[in-house]
Amino acid sequence: MQDTLNTPSTVVITGASSGIGLGLAQAYLERGFNVVANARTDERLAAAAKQLGNPARFLGVAGDIGRRDTAQQLIDRAVERFGKVDVLVNNAGTARRRDLDDVPDEDWQAAWDLNVMASLRAMRALVPGMRARGWGRVVNVSSTAGKRARNSPSSGTRTAPDKSSMPPCFTPLRRGEMATGSSDVR
Ligand SMILES: NC(=O)c1ccc[n+]([C@@H]2O[C@H](COP(=O)([O-])OP(=O)(O)OC[C@H]3O[C@@H](n4cnc5c(N)ncnc54)[C@H](OP(=O)(O)O)[C@@H]3O)[C@@H](O)[C@H]2O)c1
């Protein structure tokens, strides 16, 4: 983390109203970061803000990150409030367990938009600025679920793209475009 720098750093975390995202928001605040938190509703973000208790360094931006324009709007609000974004954590995601013949195209597409496209759109909105400033970090929260074929009465069948779909999609990006030039963007 960038806590050795003098200027306050800013992190954007998607899916920060509960679970891993909320825990990360707490950890980043404790390390002196400004935190921009996304989740679907103002109510859940207000509850998170109350729990975190640091309103001067916290901004909640409500919106379904699976929708086409939300990632750009989130980044715009973060820059408007804190000037720049140093770290992006693509955390928002869901994994529903259903049978293959119980997942219509629309649900598969919605899972893809949330678990993969939202991360791509946020990176597209942020990485050019990170490169221009010479430093940035992108953390894509993933899952081991896609590495294991598992089907049992307790776990069910996981049939739709989940967070484990991200690494194969983004590995060429990390090896290529993000790593080019002299800037330290990873
Ligand atoms: N926990 C695990 O064991 C585990 C294992 C592997 C991978 N993961 C991955 O890690 C990530 C976090 O998991 P978690 O267990 O902390 O989940 P969680 O407690 O269910 O939290 C999910 C977060 O994502 C937000 N979210 C869901 N859909 C959203 C959308 N369309 N737009 C914006 N925000 C949305 C939720 O906020 P609202 O509901 O308030 O909108 C919530 O803040 C997920 O991507 C999950 O797939 C978790």
The ligand as an SDF file (V2000), in Angstrom:
LIG
                    3D

 48 52  0  0  0  0  0  0  0  0999 V2000
  -16.9120  -14.6450    0.5070 N   0  0  0  0  0  0  0  0  0  0  0  0
  -16.3200  -15.6220   -0.1650 C   0  0  0  0  0  0  0  0  0  0  0  0
  -16.0860  -16.7410    0.3400 O   0  0  0  0  0  0  0  0  0  0  0  0
  -15.8700  -15.4000   -1.5920 C   0  0  0  0  0  0  0  0  0  0  0  0
  -15.1720  -16.4080   -2.2570 C   0  0  0  0  0  0  0  0  0  0  0  0
  -14.7420  -16.1820   -3.5560 C   0  0  0  0  0  0  0  0  0  0  0  0
  -14.9900  -14.9830   -4.1830 C   0  0  0  0  0  0  0  0  0  0  0  0
  -15.6970  -14.0220   -3.5260 N   0  0  0  0  0  0  0  0  0  0  0  0
  -15.9770  -12.7820   -4.2350 C   0  0  0  0  0  0  0  0  0  0  0  0
  -15.5890  -11.6890   -3.4240 O   0  0  0  0  0  0  0  0  0  0  0  0
  -16.4790  -10.6150   -3.6460 C   0  0  0  0  0  0  0  0  0  0  0  0
  -17.0590  -10.1430   -2.3150 C   0  0  0  0  0  0  0  0  0  0  0  0
  -17.6670  -11.2410   -1.6880 O   0  0  0  0  0  0  0  0  0  0  0  0
  -18.4260  -11.0950   -0.3030 P   0  0  0  0  0  0  0  0  0  0  0  0
  -18.5200  -12.4580    0.2790 O   0  0  0  0  0  0  0  0  0  0  0  0
  -17.8010  -10.0160    0.5040 O   0  0  0  0  0  0  0  0  0  0  0  0
  -19.8680  -10.6970   -0.8260 O   0  0  0  0  0  0  0  0  0  0  0  0
  -21.0710   -9.8730   -0.1190 P   0  0  0  0  0  0  0  0  0  0  0  0
  -20.8780   -9.7990    1.3550 O   0  0  0  0  0  0  0  0  0  0  0  0
  -22.3210  -10.4650   -0.6850 O   0  0  0  0  0  0  0  0  0  0  0  0
  -20.8450   -8.4290   -0.6990 O   0  0  0  0  0  0  0  0  0  0  0  0
  -21.0750   -8.1710   -2.0380 C   0  0  0  0  0  0  0  0  0  0  0  0
  -20.9720   -6.6720   -2.2390 C   0  0  0  0  0  0  0  0  0  0  0  0
  -21.2180   -6.4110   -3.6170 O   0  0  0  0  0  0  0  0  0  0  0  0
  -22.2410   -5.4400   -3.7230 C   0  0  0  0  0  0  0  0  0  0  0  0
  -22.9650   -5.6510   -4.9650 N   0  0  0  0  0  0  0  0  0  0  0  0
  -23.6200   -6.7570   -5.3850 C   0  0  0  0  0  0  0  0  0  0  0  0
  -24.1380   -6.5580   -6.5920 N   0  0  0  0  0  0  0  0  0  0  0  0
  -23.8210   -5.2840   -6.9360 C   0  0  0  0  0  0  0  0  0  0  0  0
  -24.0670   -4.4850   -8.0920 C   0  0  0  0  0  0  0  0  0  0  0  0
  -24.7920   -4.9440   -9.1250 N   0  0  0  0  0  0  0  0  0  0  0  0
  -23.5940   -3.2160   -8.1250 N   0  0  0  0  0  0  0  0  0  0  0  0
  -22.8900   -2.7120   -7.0630 C   0  0  0  0  0  0  0  0  0  0  0  0
  -22.5940   -3.4390   -5.9530 N   0  0  0  0  0  0  0  0  0  0  0  0
  -23.0740   -4.7010   -5.9010 C   0  0  0  0  0  0  0  0  0  0  0  0
  -23.0950   -5.6290   -2.4790 C   0  0  0  0  0  0  0  0  0  0  0  0
  -23.7540   -4.4130   -2.1550 O   0  0  0  0  0  0  0  0  0  0  0  0
  -25.3390   -4.1680   -2.1390 P   0  0  0  0  0  0  0  0  0  0  0  0
  -25.9930   -5.4980   -1.9530 O   0  0  0  0  0  0  0  0  0  0  0  0
  -25.5150   -3.2260   -0.9890 O   0  0  0  0  0  0  0  0  0  0  0  0
  -25.6090   -3.5270   -3.4710 O   0  0  0  0  0  0  0  0  0  0  0  0
  -22.0280   -5.9220   -1.4430 C   0  0  0  0  0  0  0  0  0  0  0  0
  -21.4530   -4.7310   -0.9490 O   0  0  0  0  0  0  0  0  0  0  0  0
  -17.5500  -11.1000   -4.6150 C   0  0  0  0  0  0  0  0  0  0  0  0
  -17.2110  -10.6850   -5.9100 O   0  0  0  0  0  0  0  0  0  0  0  0
  -17.4530  -12.6000   -4.5000 C   0  0  0  0  0  0  0  0  0  0  0  0
  -17.8430  -13.2450   -5.7160 O   0  0  0  0  0  0  0  0  0  0  0  0
  -16.1350  -14.2000   -2.2510 C   0  0  0  0  0  0  0  0  0  0  0  0
  1  2  1  0
  2  3  2  0
  2  4  1  0
  4  5  1  0
  4 48  2  0
  5  6  2  0
  6  7  1  0
  7  8  2  0
  8  9  1  0
  8 48  1  0
  9 10  1  0
  9 46  1  0
 10 11  1  0
 11 12  1  0
 11 44  1  0
 12 13  1  0
 13 14  1  0
 14 15  2  0
 14 16  1  0
 14 17  1  0
 17 18  1  0
 18 19  2  0
 18 20  1  0
 18 21  1  0
 21 22  1  0
 22 23  1  0
 23 24  1  0
 23 42  1  0
 24 25  1  0
 25 26  1  0
 25 36  1  0
 26 27  1  0
 26 35  1  0
 27 28  2  0
 28 29  1  0
 29 30  1  0
 29 35  2  0
 30 31  1  0
 30 32  2  0
 32 33  1  0
 33 34  2  0
 34 35  1  0
 36 37  1  0
 36 42  1  0
 37 38  1  0
 38 39  2  0
 38 40  1  0
 38 41  1  0
 42 43  1  0
 44 45  1  0
 44 46  1  0
 46 47  1  0
M  CHG  2   8   1  16  -1
M  END
$$$$
